[in-house]
Every structure is written in C-alpha cells, then in structure tokens.
Amino acid sequence: MRGVKSDTTNNAFSNEMRLLLQCFQIEAVGLTVELSEFNDTLAIDWNRFISLTARHRLFPQVNAFSKRYPEIIPAQVQHAIAEQASKNLRRMLSLAGELHVIHQLFENEHIGFIAMKGPLMVQQLYGDYSFRQSRDVDILVQVKHVDNAIGALTQAGYHLLDAYFVEDMGKRDLYMKRENHVRFRHPNKMIFIELHWAVSKYFTSIKTPLLFDHSLEIDVHDKKYRTFPVDDYFVILATHGIYHRYELLFWLYDIAHIMSMPGINYASLLTKAELYNCYTPVKVSMALASSVFGMHKPLSQLGFQKLNNREQFLFNQCFDTIRAADTRKKSIGSKGFLSTLLQRYSNQRYFWLMTDDWGSKKRILLNTLIKPYVWGNDEKLPNSNIVYLLMTQVKWLKMVVMGRMTRAGKLKGGDREA
C-alpha cells in the first residue's frame, strides 16, 4: 500500500481537513493508505474535525472509515460520529418512506415524475441508503404537471413555502424562469420536498423532456421509479456543484465516487456533457475531484489535456471556496452598499463564465432582475412585466441601502438569493 495525499491537499488544508480528505479517498475513491500516514493525529483538534464533518455532511463516510481504522480516531470521537451516522440512517429511511408515499400519490393523479438525488440516488449509486446525507426529497415533473403536483402535495398536507408562485398567475412565466423548483414542508412529518420542473435555472440546455426521454426505471420495494442514468446524473451533479462552488464536499464526493465506479467511461461522461452543452462544468468537476481527493489521474486520462483560462478560473474559485471553509476565513472590508453590489457583480461574473451556451447566459442576466421576495404580501403587482421588473430593481436597491441584503446577495432572515 502507499500514501495517497496529493501535493495540493498537503499544502492547502488544515490537519483536520487532510484527515477528512483521507477518509474520503479511502471510502469514495477506494485508495489505500499506510497507517503511518496518520502519525500526526495527535495534532488533530477532534472537535473541529467533527465540526468539519458536519459542515460537509459526510458522517456516513467518516463512520465507515473509523470502523475500518479504529486505532486512528479516539473512541469518544468514534461514538459521536457513529451517533450522527445512525441519525442520518433514520432520516434517510424516513425520506425513502415518504418517497414511496409520493409515488402512490402521483400515480393516483397520473403525474409522471423522476426521483432526483435523495434516497433513491443514494441507493442507485451507493447501494445503501445510509451512505449519504440528504435533507429533503427532490422530484422532477414536466411543466404541464406542475399545478397538478402542487395540488396533490397540498391535499396531502404539505405547505407550499414559496407562496408567491401561486398568488399571481400573471407572473408565473417570470417566476418559472427565476427558479427551477418550489419548496414544500409537511408540518407534522417535518419533511421538505422540492418540486422541480427543471434540474437547473442556470444551465437551460438541460431540457426536462430530454431527461424524461433518457430516464430509466428501477425497482425499489415493489415500486418502479424513474431515475437518471449515471452519465446524466454526473452532468446534473457537476452543474449543481459548480454553481455552489463545491462549498460542501459531499457534492464533490459524489463526483469522485462516480469517477471511481467500475466500468465508468470518462469519454462517455464528456460526450454527455457536450450533448447538454455543459462541457465546462463537467470538465472542471472532474479535474477538481481528481486534485482534491488525490486520485492521481492525469488530465489526459480524464479525456482532455489541460484546462483553458476560463476553466482554470472556475477551478481556482471552487478550490478557494473549499479552502476558505476549512480555514474559516472571513471576508474583510466594507459591508455597505458598494460592497454588496461588488459582491453581486462577482457572483454574476462567475455564473456567466460557468455556462457554455448563450441561452443560459441570457437566463442568468434575466434572473438578476426577477426578485419575487422584495414584494410584500399586501402589494399589488403591476400588470406590465417591464414595469414590474423596473420597480423590482428599485425595491431591491432600497433593501441594499437599508442593509437588508447580505454581501453574498441574499435576503437577511431568509434563504432566497438576490
């Protein structure tokens, strides 16, 4: 056996993060290590290690690692990790059960859907519900079924959290461009559902009808579920991770896991990326996973020779985001009006560069203008969309001046982007 630490990992991260990445390298990538690689565990801040594991939602992987190498992690830390992994298993089983309920509910209403991510994806890719953390159930329907699906979920006791979506039907087309899903919460079950009509609001070339055409059926507990083939999943996960700059490592973990699956064909992944016009996020995700997880795969083996300047920029942005989360870096400088606008510009520039087609770039620009949350519940919306968009910008700028927006462009006290 030989060590697997990459130069990038050694130089960039804390002791706690390096140990965390070694857990990932073993459990996701299947690499092996010498126990001597862990001689520096006395320098580990175990509370911080647990905190990092929680932040990146990787208790299942660390729990599996601690069982394989019980001499490396202290007993009390192993117990805390095992407890969280057990809690996650119960949560995943609860989500899987709810997905079964939704399957029956939608079947009764003749609503076709694809189960995205969540428990079905975990079972499909990992063969074990417990081996990934998920917070909600994601389902994809075609646009023609959105209202029927909202009605069915409402009748089943779910509360629509994004009420604006049904309050003014005249703005529905704008809202469907601004978002790719609406959220539900069941007050008794404490389960969240995201009802999607598109897998992304930034990568518009991934068309929902095409995904349904490519979908496959798998049997789970005597029910047939539609899901994505692995190549499609890889593109979808890569675009989602790039959008978030892989600030949580469990997204990159999925990428590394698929890249390490027996028989995976990198050329096929890149071909599917080109089909969906998402070559850049897929290429950057492959390079990032190989680097961060120490997979030691030259770029030529991944199917390309090098990253171009735009791809290298995206790679660096993602890597810096991962490193900043590890070092707990805080942004410095003014938190005022100008700072918020500059941060907003920086975000928009990143989103613009991460997409490959002009349709997606146009959507990104349009999305900056549509901000439903700046309107109060008692306000009457202008009939004209142009007037609505202009007034929305005035309202948003007023919120920025009053300090109601974060530097990241989010509404304080909420989770909606600006």
Order of alpha helices (4+ residues) and beta strands (2+ residues): alpha-alpha-alpha-alpha-alpha-beta-alpha-beta-alpha-beta-alpha-alpha-beta-beta-alpha-beta-beta-alpha-alpha-alpha-alpha-alpha-alpha-alpha-alpha-alpha
